[in-house]
Amino acid sequence: MNTDFHIHSSLSADSDSPMEDMIKQGIRLGLSVMCFTEHMDFGYIDEGLNFELDTEAYYQTYKVMKERYEDNIQLLFGVELGLQPQLAQKHRRYLSSYPFDFCIGSSHLVDGTDPYYPKFYEGRSEEAC
């Protein structure tokens, strides 16, 4: 494997790793391309985590890292959108507001609840879930 297109740095709510540390590790591992895909889940706050990305801070950090490491690795600017039907227009506007190279679409919520957490399954049959 010489590329990774699903990477979350400390700019995402679910990671504590600074972007630069991740880039250095990617170079050590021999990656030729890394695409950061920080989480953007509009309106998703669960278990104390807020997945609404500060995209401007992310973009500025990315540009600094891209320039700093341009001779060592190709860095791409991506995002992971939390898909919900009612957000389609908002997603279109958001994606056109920054020069993203790549976008992942993920379903993180079912009827407003994240099935990652046990509370989603409480009082429900497997079939209902």
Backbone as CSV, one residue per row, in Angstrom:
resi,resn,N_x,N_y,N_z,CA_x,CA_y,CA_z,C_x,C_y,C_z
1,MET,0.851,-1.174,0.000,0.000,0.000,0.000,0.901,1.242,0.000
2,ASN,0.634,2.137,-0.949,1.441,3.354,-0.973,0.601,4.630,-0.914
3,THR,-0.718,4.473,-0.707,-1.594,5.637,-0.547,-2.577,5.379,0.591
4,ASP,-3.062,6.465,1.171,-4.123,6.364,2.181,-5.058,7.548,1.969
5,PHE,-6.329,7.253,1.718,-7.324,8.284,1.443,-8.410,8.346,2.514
6,HIS,-8.125,7.869,3.711,-9.094,7.941,4.807,-8.337,8.182,6.100
7,ILE,-7.970,9.451,6.319,-7.119,9.815,7.450,-7.767,10.962,8.223
8,HIS,-7.844,10.802,9.546,-8.376,11.853,10.415,-7.280,12.310,11.368
9,SER,-7.003,13.602,11.336,-6.027,14.180,12.257,-6.762,14.773,13.459
10,SER,-6.027,15.467,14.290,-6.628,16.090,15.473,-7.644,17.180,15.115
11,LEU,-7.776,17.492,13.852,-8.804,18.441,13.414,-10.185,17.787,13.375
12,SER,-10.227,16.459,13.435,-11.482,15.722,13.546,-11.714,15.349,15.002
13,ALA,-12.967,15.248,15.377,-13.314,14.983,16.783,-12.850,13.617,17.271
14,ASP,-12.580,12.711,16.361,-12.242,11.341,16.759,-10.757,11.009,16.657
15,SER,-9.898,12.035,16.610,-8.460,11.784,16.541,-7.719,12.808,17.390
16,ASP,-6.622,12.369,17.977,-5.763,13.259,18.746,-4.420,13.489,18.064
17,SER,-4.214,12.895,16.896,-2.913,12.944,16.233,-2.755,14.209,15.399
18,PRO,-1.722,14.995,15.672,-1.477,16.179,14.850,-1.195,15.788,13.392
19,MET,-1.675,16.604,12.471,-1.500,16.325,11.048,-0.027,16.113,10.695
20,GLU,0.844,16.961,11.215,2.259,16.841,10.859,2.845,15.513,11.324
21,ASP,2.483,15.045,12.510,2.966,13.744,12.978,2.504,12.629,12.049
22,MET,1.284,12.733,11.574,0.752,11.707,10.681,1.484,11.722,9.340
23,ILE,1.801,12.895,8.857,2.541,13.014,7.597,3.933,12.409,7.743
24,LYS,4.611,12.728,8.824,5.952,12.171,9.051,5.904,10.647,9.115
25,GLN,4.876,10.109,9.780,4.741,8.651,9.858,4.438,8.069,8.480
26,GLY,3.597,8.743,7.712,3.316,8.290,6.355,4.561,8.227,5.497
27,ILE,5.410,9.225,5.621,6.680,9.236,4.883,7.552,8.078,5.344
28,ARG,7.653,7.862,6.670,8.447,6.741,7.202,7.937,5.403,6.681
29,LEU,6.616,5.296,6.504,6.025,4.043,6.027,6.124,3.884,4.511
30,GLY,6.605,4.894,3.834,6.783,4.811,2.393,5.558,5.194,1.578
31,LEU,4.607,5.909,2.189,3.445,6.349,1.424,3.870,7.403,0.414
32,SER,3.231,7.369,-0.764,3.500,8.393,-1.771,2.397,9.442,-1.804
33,VAL,1.190,9.068,-1.345,0.050,9.984,-1.330,-0.724,9.780,-0.033
34,MET,-1.086,10.905,0.597,-1.971,10.887,1.758,-3.076,11.904,1.499
35,CYS,-4.314,11.496,1.725,-5.442,12.408,1.608,-6.140,12.467,2.958
36,PHE,-6.086,13.625,3.585,-6.793,13.814,4.841,-8.279,13.969,4.545
37,THR,-9.093,13.272,5.282,-10.553,13.295,5.088,-11.200,13.539,6.452
38,GLU,-11.044,14.755,6.924,-11.571,15.114,8.240,-13.101,15.031,8.222
39,HIS,-13.674,14.711,9.369,-15.128,14.559,9.498,-15.869,15.879,9.414
40,MET,-16.924,15.904,8.609,-17.892,17.006,8.614,-19.276,16.379,8.651
41,ASP,-19.842,16.339,9.836,-21.196,15.832,10.042,-22.026,16.977,10.589
42,PHE,-22.745,17.645,9.701,-23.556,18.783,10.126,-24.586,18.350,11.167
43,GLY,-24.574,19.039,12.295,-25.567,18.799,13.331,-25.357,17.548,14.158
44,TYR,-24.237,16.863,13.983,-23.998,15.630,14.734,-23.165,15.939,15.971
45,ILE,-23.806,15.835,17.109,-23.123,15.922,18.395,-23.619,14.735,19.209
46,ASP,-22.719,13.835,19.550,-23.104,12.635,20.283,-21.953,12.220,21.181
47,GLU,-22.289,11.686,22.325,-21.274,11.217,23.271,-20.222,12.298,23.539
48,GLY,-20.639,13.567,23.495,-19.728,14.665,23.783,-18.814,15.064,22.640
49,LEU,-18.932,14.421,21.482,-18.089,14.743,20.337,-18.863,15.595,19.339
50,ASN,-18.230,16.637,18.843,-18.831,17.497,17.832,-18.088,17.250,16.527
51,PHE,-18.779,16.712,15.536,-18.153,16.359,14.272,-18.314,17.433,13.203
52,GLU,-18.617,18.674,13.607,-18.645,19.764,12.637,-17.243,20.356,12.559
53,LEU,-16.628,20.163,11.440,-15.250,20.546,11.183,-15.091,22.054,11.054
54,ASP,-14.032,22.590,11.641,-13.628,23.973,11.378,-12.829,23.913,10.075
55,THR,-13.526,24.001,8.963,-12.916,23.772,7.654,-11.847,24.800,7.337
56,GLU,-12.037,26.030,7.731,-11.032,27.050,7.437,-9.717,26.746,8.155
57,ALA,-9.787,26.368,9.424,-8.571,25.995,10.162,-7.913,24.777,9.528
58,TYR,-8.721,23.809,9.140,-8.206,22.616,8.466,-7.502,22.999,7.166
59,TYR,-8.146,23.812,6.328,-7.586,24.198,5.043,-6.259,24.942,5.219
60,GLN,-6.195,25.850,6.175,-4.957,26.600,6.399,-3.829,25.670,6.873
61,THR,-4.134,24.760,7.764,-3.137,23.785,8.233,-2.673,22.911,7.084
62,TYR,-3.628,22.424,6.298,-3.300,21.582,5.143,-2.345,22.309,4.180
63,LYS,-2.627,23.570,3.859,-1.785,24.305,2.910,-0.349,24.443,3.416
64,VAL,-0.191,24.699,4.708,1.150,24.792,5.292,1.867,23.448,5.176
65,MET,1.179,22.364,5.522,1.784,21.029,5.476,2.093,20.615,4.029
66,LYS,1.211,20.923,3.117,1.423,20.580,1.698,2.701,21.232,1.182
67,GLU,2.882,22.495,1.509,4.091,23.200,1.064,5.335,22.663,1.775
68,ARG,5.219,22.421,3.067,6.372,21.963,3.853,6.886,20.596,3.377
69,TYR,5.967,19.720,2.956,6.359,18.346,2.626,6.238,18.014,1.136
70,GLU,6.137,19.039,0.289,5.899,18.802,-1.133,6.994,17.975,-1.805
71,ASP,8.206,18.000,-1.289,9.291,17.216,-1.875,9.330,15.776,-1.365
72,ASN,8.470,15.454,-0.385,8.510,14.131,0.236,7.272,13.278,-0.005
73,ILE,6.126,13.935,-0.199,4.877,13.186,-0.298,3.804,14.086,-0.922
74,GLN,2.904,13.489,-1.656,1.778,14.240,-2.207,0.651,14.247,-1.177
75,LEU,0.221,15.436,-0.789,-0.865,15.581,0.173,-2.099,16.112,-0.544
76,LEU,-3.247,15.511,-0.240,-4.512,15.919,-0.834,-5.476,16.378,0.253
77,PHE,-6.391,17.231,-0.166,-7.350,17.872,0.732,-8.722,17.218,0.541
78,GLY,-9.145,16.471,1.550,-10.414,15.764,1.457,-11.294,15.999,2.666
79,VAL,-12.467,15.393,2.600,-13.434,15.516,3.682,-14.287,14.258,3.711
80,GLU,-14.766,13.893,4.885,-15.726,12.800,5.037,-17.038,13.406,5.507
81,LEU,-18.022,13.377,4.612,-19.337,13.934,4.932,-20.226,12.873,5.554
82,GLY,-20.925,13.249,6.610,-21.942,12.394,7.197,-23.232,12.595,6.417
83,LEU,-23.601,11.598,5.637,-24.740,11.720,4.737,-26.070,11.560,5.460
84,GLN,-26.969,12.479,5.167,-28.356,12.429,5.607,-29.157,13.086,4.482
85,PRO,-30.268,12.493,4.072,-31.000,13.012,2.906,-31.336,14.494,2.985
86,GLN,-31.710,14.971,4.152,-32.126,16.374,4.290,-30.949,17.349,4.155
87,LEU,-29.724,16.841,4.096,-28.545,17.698,4.017,-27.952,17.808,2.611
88,ALA,-28.584,17.209,1.616,-28.001,17.150,0.271,-27.627,18.523,-0.274
89,GLN,-28.517,19.491,-0.194,-28.212,20.830,-0.709,-27.091,21.490,0.096
90,LYS,-27.128,21.326,1.389,-26.079,21.898,2.241,-24.724,21.289,1.882
91,HIS,-24.691,19.988,1.618,-23.449,19.322,1.222,-22.938,19.882,-0.099
92,ARG,-23.824,20.076,-1.061,-23.400,20.627,-2.359,-22.755,22.001,-2.178
93,ARG,-23.392,22.843,-1.405,-22.836,24.186,-1.160,-21.485,24.084,-0.448
94,TYR,-21.418,23.236,0.542,-20.179,23.071,1.303,-19.044,22.588,0.402
95,LEU,-19.299,21.568,-0.393,-18.255,21.014,-1.258,-17.762,22.016,-2.288
96,SER,-18.621,22.932,-2.681,-18.195,23.933,-3.664,-17.496,25.127,-3.007
97,SER,-17.460,25.179,-1.688,-16.867,26.325,-0.998,-15.367,26.182,-0.738
98,TYR,-14.808,24.998,-0.953,-13.373,24.748,-0.783,-12.903,23.849,-1.919
99,PRO,-11.607,23.893,-2.243,-11.086,23.083,-3.358,-10.743,21.644,-2.946
100,PHE,-11.751,20.895,-2.560,-11.516,19.514,-2.133,-11.030,18.659,-3.295
101,ASP,-10.086,17.777,-2.989,-9.604,16.808,-3.968,-10.409,15.520,-3.925
102,PHE,-11.033,15.237,-2.771,-11.669,13.934,-2.569,-12.724,14.064,-1.485
103,CYS,-13.802,13.316,-1.628,-14.867,13.328,-0.626,-15.352,11.898,-0.387
104,ILE,-15.431,11.532,0.877,-16.033,10.268,1.291,-17.439,10.581,1.790
105,GLY,-18.412,9.802,1.389,-19.761,9.924,1.921,-20.036,8.761,2.849
106,SER,-20.351,9.031,4.088,-20.578,7.977,5.081,-21.907,8.173,5.778
107,SER,-22.520,7.060,6.144,-23.766,7.092,6.915,-23.425,6.785,8.358
108,HIS,-23.399,7.823,9.173,-23.044,7.657,10.583,-24.258,7.608,11.500
109,LEU,-25.423,8.022,11.000,-26.615,8.081,11.839,-27.762,7.308,11.206
110,VAL,-28.548,6.684,12.059,-29.790,6.029,11.659,-30.890,6.658,12.502
111,ASP,-31.792,7.342,11.843,-32.855,8.063,12.557,-32.291,8.946,13.670
112,GLY,-31.188,9.635,13.372,-30.601,10.575,14.312,-29.724,9.975,15.389
113,THR,-29.513,8.659,15.366,-28.713,7.990,16.390,-27.574,7.229,15.735
114,ASP,-26.412,7.254,16.351,-25.231,6.587,15.823,-25.214,5.121,16.272
115,PRO,-25.259,4.171,15.322,-25.236,2.752,15.702,-23.886,2.274,16.230
116,TYR,-22.925,3.148,16.278,-21.634,2.809,16.896,-21.794,2.612,18.399
117,TYR,-22.729,3.359,18.980,-22.894,3.341,20.430,-23.983,2.350,20.856
118,PRO,-23.779,1.659,21.984,-24.736,0.645,22.460,-26.159,1.149,22.645
119,LYS,-26.343,2.420,22.961,-27.700,2.920,23.207,-28.596,2.771,21.976
120,PHE,-28.010,2.725,20.789,-28.795,2.531,19.572,-29.570,1.206,19.625
121,TYR,-28.984,0.200,20.248,-29.552,-1.157,20.262,-30.476,-1.420,21.443
122,GLU,-30.489,-0.527,22.395,-31.298,-0.733,23.600,-32.775,-0.774,23.258
123,GLY,-33.441,-1.843,23.705,-34.886,-1.983,23.502,-35.294,-2.281,22.080
124,ARG,-34.353,-2.654,21.226,-34.668,-2.966,19.824,-34.217,-4.382,19.503
125,SER,-34.979,-5.025,18.657,-34.557,-6.336,18.167,-33.478,-6.136,17.116
126,GLU,-32.751,-7.199,16.820,-31.727,-7.135,15.774,-32.359,-6.741,14.444
127,GLU,-33.538,-7.287,14.161,-34.231,-6.981,12.917,-34.603,-5.501,12.839
128,ALA,-35.059,-4.936,13.931,-35.438,-3.522,13.940,-34.225,-2.625,13.739
129,CYS,-33.085,-3.036,14.292,-31.862,-2.250,14.131,-31.399,-2.286,12.706
